[in-house]
């Protein structure tokens, strides 16, 4: 049995075990990476560990640390109340505002995880305070990021268009961008209808009325990774007004966004620097904030990203892709490749996958019979809509910043269930909408 098959079977095994048993899948992935890497690929430990994304891990740590501090000093509550005023208390508009803002950030060049890291905790703060379904809110943020993620000046867009050009394929920047935007908007609309959005349309909130605020969004809660273990006082933004430390925290938020996005600096480094500065200004208040970092999520993402590198080293994605390209019916091979992109990207980096999977599609396109731009658009969308997965950076960020109104195991299962549905159904529907009509 070749290493590509060993890696695929090990992936299936760790997914089954991690789903059936209450064991962190990141820990399982580390074991699988070690065994497959050592005994199937002949790698040493240093080469195996070289697959972990330090950038990804630092982003999770830095962002959840910063928002733990913001949670402790009431800044998150302040942002929530101010934003509700901005939509006139119309609760149904809040998820769509979060979708639009995140889409705008990625469309103008923000990395998808960076946009989710900035908007996700704020959006889920809304969900916790105003009893909006947290799955809907978190997925709105991720779909917003992916919806704007293929603009001509975005990271995904630049990668996709460059790879198409290098492969000698006709480029169509607008086609890929609009395909992603429309698909993700439709998925958000479906979530809105199925997860209580219609009930929200009848709700209005007066943000200045104390009784409308959900006191469950408190400052304590050690059981909540990345969100609790602050002081046990019930002091709120509402009671204290805008304080100096909250103003400084807001300045830190803006600074992180500007430095990371405008100056292209690593958001993990920027966020953790901002968090340390705020902690130094109030060391006693924030001494326990580091305990609120989402360590289980960090382990999950670190382990899975390490195993994703092992999959790539084993040649599993290329193996499946070339197998799909061998189908006599070009359109069937296109469907297989859409599924390859979706399944692999649910665990691995979409940014890393796009330059791999698009060239694999060239033999299919050269056979003729399908529109190159629409096929690449289908591949791109299939490989990124699955970033709702809790094993991807975006999905993990939503899990790490869950509101107090839902437990981590329940929220994890909700996100996992939704991501499985997206992985199973998403590529098929995208293929049917974009590839099949041009066949």
C-alpha positions in Angstrom: 0.0 0.0 0.0 1.4 3.4 -1.0 1.9 6.2 1.4 -0.9 8.2 -0.1 -3.4 5.5 0.8 -1.9 5.1 4.3 -2.3 8.8 4.9 -5.9 8.8 3.7 -6.9 5.8 5.8 -5.2 7.4 8.9 -7.2 10.6 8.3 -10.4 8.6 8.2 -9.4 6.8 11.4 -8.6 9.9 13.4 -11.8 11.6 12.3 -13.9 8.6 13.3 -12.1 8.2 16.7 -12.3 11.9 17.4 -16.0 12.0 16.6 -16.9 8.9 18.6 -14.7 9.4 21.7 -14.2 12.6 23.7 -10.6 13.0 22.7 -9.2 16.2 21.2 -8.7 15.5 17.5 -5.6 17.6 17.5 -3.9 15.1 19.9 -5.0 12.3 17.6 -3.7 14.1 14.6 -0.3 14.5 16.2 -0.2 10.7 16.8 -1.2 10.0 13.2 1.3 12.5 11.9 4.1 10.9 13.9 3.2 7.3 12.9 2.5 8.0 9.2 5.4 10.4 8.9 7.9 8.1 10.6 6.9 4.7 9.3 5.3 5.4 6.0 7.2 8.4 4.7 10.5 7.9 6.5 10.5 11.5 7.9 12.2 12.4 11.1 10.5 14.3 14.0 11.8 17.6 12.9 10.4 17.2 9.4 7.0 16.1 10.8 6.8 19.1 13.2 7.8 21.4 10.3 4.2 21.1 9.1 2.6 23.0 11.9 1.6 26.6 11.1 3.2 28.8 13.7 1.4 31.8 12.2 -2.0 30.1 12.6 -1.3 29.1 16.3 -0.1 32.6 17.2 -3.2 34.1 15.6 -5.4 32.0 17.8 -3.4 32.7 20.9 -3.0 36.4 20.3 -6.6 37.2 19.3 -8.2 35.2 22.1 -5.9 36.8 24.6 -6.7 40.3 23.4 -10.4 39.6 23.5 -10.2 38.0 26.9 -8.8 41.4 28.1 -11.6 43.2 26.3 -14.1 41.0 27.8 -12.8 41.5 31.3 -12.9 45.3 31.2 -16.3 45.5 29.5 -15.1 46.7 26.1 -16.9 43.9 24.3 -20.2 44.8 26.0 -19.6 48.5 25.0 -19.0 47.5 21.3 -22.1 45.4 21.3 -24.4 48.1 22.7 -22.9 50.7 20.3 -23.4 48.5 17.3 -27.0 47.8 18.2 -27.7 51.6 18.3 -26.2 51.7 14.8 -28.8 49.3 13.4 -31.6 51.0 15.3 -32.1 48.1 17.6 -33.2 45.8 14.7 -31.8 42.5 15.8 -32.4 40.8 12.4 -29.9 43.2 10.8 -27.0 42.4 13.1 -25.9 39.1 11.4 -26.0 40.8 8.0 -24.0 43.7 9.2 -21.3 41.2 10.5 -21.5 39.4 7.1 -21.0 42.6 5.1 -18.2 44.0 7.3 -16.2 40.7 7.1 -16.8 40.5 3.4 -15.5 44.0 2.9 -12.4 43.3 4.9 -11.4 40.3 2.8 -12.4 42.0 -0.4 -9.9 44.8 0.2 -7.1 42.4 0.9 -7.4 41.1 4.4 -6.6 37.4 5.0 -9.8 35.5 5.7 -8.5 34.3 9.1 -7.5 37.9 10.0 -11.0 39.2 9.2 -12.6 36.4 11.1 -10.3 37.1 14.0 -11.3 40.7 14.2 -15.0 40.4 13.6 -15.8 37.0 15.0 -15.5 37.7 18.7 -17.6 40.9 18.3 -20.3 39.1 16.3 -20.5 36.3 18.8 -20.7 38.9 21.6 -23.9 40.1 19.9 -25.1 36.5 19.7 -24.6 36.0 23.4 -26.2 39.2 24.5 -29.2 39.3 22.2 -29.9 35.6 22.1 -29.1 35.2 18.4 -28.3 31.6 17.4 -24.5 31.4 17.8 -24.1 28.9 14.9 -25.9 31.3 12.6 -23.8 34.3 13.8 -20.5 32.5 13.6 -21.1 31.0 10.2 -22.3 34.4 8.9 -18.9 35.8 9.8 -17.1 32.9 8.0 -19.3 33.0 4.9 -18.9 36.8 4.8 -15.1 36.4 4.8 -15.3 33.8 2.0 -17.9 35.8 0.1 -15.5 38.8 -0.3 -12.4 36.6 -0.5 -12.1 36.3 -4.3 -12.1 40.0 -5.3 -9.3 40.8 -7.7 -7.3 42.5 -5.0 -7.9 39.8 -2.3 -5.5 37.1 -1.3 -7.6 34.3 -2.6 -8.3 36.2 -5.8 -4.7 37.1 -6.5 -3.6 33.5 -5.9 -6.4 32.0 -8.1 -5.9 34.4 -11.0 -2.1 34.1 -10.9 -2.3 30.3 -10.9 -4.7 30.3 -13.8 -2.4 32.6 -15.8 0.6 30.5 -15.0 -1.2 27.4 -16.1 -2.2 29.0 -19.4 -5.9 29.1 -18.5 -8.1 32.0 -19.5 -8.7 34.2 -16.4 -12.0 35.7 -15.4 -11.6 37.6 -12.2 -15.2 38.8 -12.0 -16.6 35.3 -12.6 -14.7 33.8 -9.6 -15.4 36.7 -7.4 -19.1 36.8 -8.1 -19.4 33.0 -7.8 -18.0 33.1 -4.3 -20.0 36.1 -3.2 -23.3 34.7 -4.5 -22.8 31.2 -3.2 -21.8 32.4 0.3 -24.7 34.9 0.4 -27.2 32.2 -0.5 -25.7 29.9 2.2 -26.0 32.7 4.8 -29.6 33.3 3.7 -30.5 29.7 4.2 -28.9 29.7 7.6 -30.9 32.9 8.4 -34.2 31.2 7.5 -33.4 27.9 9.2 -31.8 29.1 12.4 -34.4 31.7 13.6 -33.7 34.7 11.5 -37.4 35.2 10.7 -38.2 35.4 14.4 -35.5 38.0 14.8 -37.2 40.3 12.3 -40.0 41.0 14.8 -37.6 41.9 17.6 -36.4 45.4 18.5 -34.0 46.2 21.3 -33.5 49.4 23.2 -29.8 49.4 23.9 -30.3 52.1 26.5 -32.7 50.0 28.5 -30.9 47.9 31.2 -33.5 45.2 31.2 -32.9 44.3 27.6 -29.3 43.2 28.2 -28.6 39.6 28.9 -26.6 39.4 32.1 -25.3 36.0 31.1 -22.6 37.9 29.1 -20.8 38.4 32.4 -17.1 38.8 33.2 -16.5 35.5 34.8 -16.8 31.9 33.7 -13.6 29.8 33.9 -15.3 27.0 32.0 -15.4 29.1 28.9 -12.1 28.8 26.9 -11.0 32.1 25.6 -14.0 34.0 27.1 -14.1 33.7 30.9 -12.0 33.6 34.1 -12.1 37.3 34.7 -13.1 39.0 37.9 -16.3 37.9 39.5 -17.6 41.4 39.8 -20.9 42.2 38.1 -19.8 45.6 37.1 -20.9 46.3 33.5 -20.3 48.7 30.7 -23.8 49.9 31.3 -23.1 50.8 34.9 -19.7 52.4 34.5 -20.1 54.2 31.2 -17.1 54.5 28.9 -13.9 54.2 31.0 -10.3 55.0 30.2 -9.3 51.3 29.9 -12.1 50.7 27.5 -11.0 53.6 25.3 -7.5 52.2 25.3 -8.8 48.8 24.4 -10.8 50.2 21.5 -7.7 52.0 20.3 -5.9 48.7 20.5 -8.6 47.0 18.3 -8.3 49.7 15.7 -4.5 49.6 15.9 -4.5 45.8 15.4 -6.8 46.1 12.4 -4.8 48.9 10.8 -1.4 47.5 11.4 -2.3 44.0 10.3 -4.3 44.9 7.3 -2.9 48.2 6.0 0.8 47.4 6.8 0.5 43.7 6.1 1.8 42.6 9.6 1.1 39.3 11.2 -2.2 39.6 13.1 -1.0 37.2 15.7 2.0 39.2 16.6 0.1 42.4 16.5 -2.8 41.1 18.7 -0.6 39.6 21.3 1.5 42.8 21.5 -1.6 44.8 22.0 -2.8 42.4 24.7 0.5 42.5 26.5 0.5 46.3 26.5 -3.1 46.4 27.9 -2.2 43.8 30.5 0.8 45.8 31.6 -1.4 48.9 32.1 -3.7 46.9 34.4 -1.8 43.8 35.6 -3.9 42.9 38.5 -7.2 43.0 36.6 -5.9 40.9 33.7 -3.6 38.5 35.5 -5.9 35.6 34.7 -6.6 36.6 31.1 -4.0 34.1 29.8 -6.1 31.3 31.2 -8.8 32.4 28.9 -6.8 31.6 25.8 -8.6 28.8 23.9 -6.0 26.1 24.6 -8.1 23.1 23.5 -8.7 24.9 20.2 -5.1 25.7 19.8 -4.2 22.0 20.2 -7.0 21.0 17.8 -5.7 23.3 15.0 -2.0 22.6 15.6 -2.5 18.9 15.4 -4.7 18.9 12.4 -2.5 21.4 10.5 0.5 19.1 11.2 -1.3 16.1 9.8 -2.5 18.1 6.8 1.2 18.7 5.9 1.8 14.9 6.2 -1.1 14.4 3.7 0.5 16.7 1.3 3.9 15.1 1.8 2.4 11.7 1.1 0.9 13.0 -2.2 -2.7 12.2 -1.2 -4.3 15.3 -2.8 -2.4 14.9 -6.1 -3.1 11.2 -6.1 -6.9 11.7 -5.8 -6.8 14.6 -8.3 -4.9 12.7 -11.0 -7.3 9.8 -10.5 -10.2 12.1 -11.0 -8.6 13.5 -14.2 -8.5 10.0 -15.6 -12.3 9.7 -15.8 -13.7 9.4 -19.4 -16.5 11.9 -18.6 -14.8 15.2 -18.0 -17.8 16.5 -16.0 -17.5 13.6 -13.5 -13.8 14.3 -13.0 -14.7 17.9 -12.3 -17.1 16.8 -9.6 -14.4 14.6 -8.0 -11.9 17.5 -8.0 -14.5 19.8 -6.4 -14.9 17.2 -3.6 -11.2 16.8 -3.2 -10.8 20.5 -2.7 -13.7 20.6 -0.3 -12.6 17.6 1.9 -8.9 18.5 2.0 -9.6 22.2 2.7 -11.9 21.4 5.6 -8.7 20.2 7.4 -5.9 22.1 5.6 -5.2 25.6 4.5 -7.3 26.9 1.6 -4.6 29.3 0.7 -2.1 26.4 0.4 -4.6 24.2 -1.5 -5.6 26.6 -4.3 -2.2 26.6 -6.0 -2.2 22.8 -5.9 -5.6 21.9 -7.0 -6.0 24.3 -9.9 -3.1 22.9 -11.9 -4.4 19.4 -11.3 -7.5 20.5 -13.1 -5.6 21.5 -16.3 -5.8 18.0 -17.9 -9.6 18.0 -17.4 -10.0 21.5 -18.9 -7.7 20.6 -21.9 -10.1 17.8 -22.8 -12.6 20.4 -23.7 -16.3 20.5 -23.0 -16.4 22.6 -19.9 -15.9 26.3 -19.3 -12.5 26.9 -17.8 -13.4 30.0 -15.8 -16.6 28.4 -14.4 -14.7 25.2 -13.5 -12.0 27.1 -11.7 -14.7 29.1 -9.9 -16.3 25.9 -8.8 -13.0 24.6 -7.5 -12.3 27.8 -5.7 -15.7 28.0 -4.1 -15.7 24.3 -3.2 -12.3 24.6 -1.5 -13.3 27.6 0.6 -16.9 27.3 1.7 -15.8 24.4 3.8 -13.7 26.8 6.0 -16.7 26.7 8.4 -15.1 23.5 9.6 -13.9 23.6 13.3 -10.6 22.2 12.0 -9.9 25.2 9.8 -8.7 28.5 11.1 -11.9 30.4 10.5 -14.1 27.8 12.1 -11.7 27.3 15.0 -11.8 31.1 15.7 -15.6 30.9 16.0 -15.3 28.0 18.4 -12.6 29.8 20.4 -14.8 32.8 20.9 -18.2 31.2 21.6 -20.6 33.1 23.7 -21.4 32.0 27.3 -24.9 31.0 26.2 -23.7 27.7 24.7 -21.2 25.2 26.0 -18.1 24.4 24.0 -18.9 20.7 23.3 -22.4 21.7 22.1 -21.1 24.5 19.9 -18.3 22.2 18.5 -20.9 19.6 17.6 -23.1 22.2 15.9 -20.2 23.6 13.8 -19.0 20.1 13.0 -22.4 19.0 11.9 -22.9 22.0 9.7 -19.4 21.7 8.2 -20.0 18.0 7.4 -23.2 19.0 5.6 -21.3 21.7 3.7 -18.6 19.3 2.7 -21.1 16.7 1.5 -23.6 18.9 -0.2 -21.6 22.1 -1.0 -19.3 20.8 -3.8 -22.2 19.0 -5.5 -24.4 22.1 -5.6 -21.5 24.3 -6.7 -20.6 21.9 -9.5 -24.3 21.6 -10.5 -24.6 25.4 -10.7 -21.3 26.4 -12.3 -19.9 23.4 -14.2 -22.9 21.3 -15.3 -24.6 24.1 -17.3 -21.4 24.7 -19.4 -20.9 21.0 -20.2 
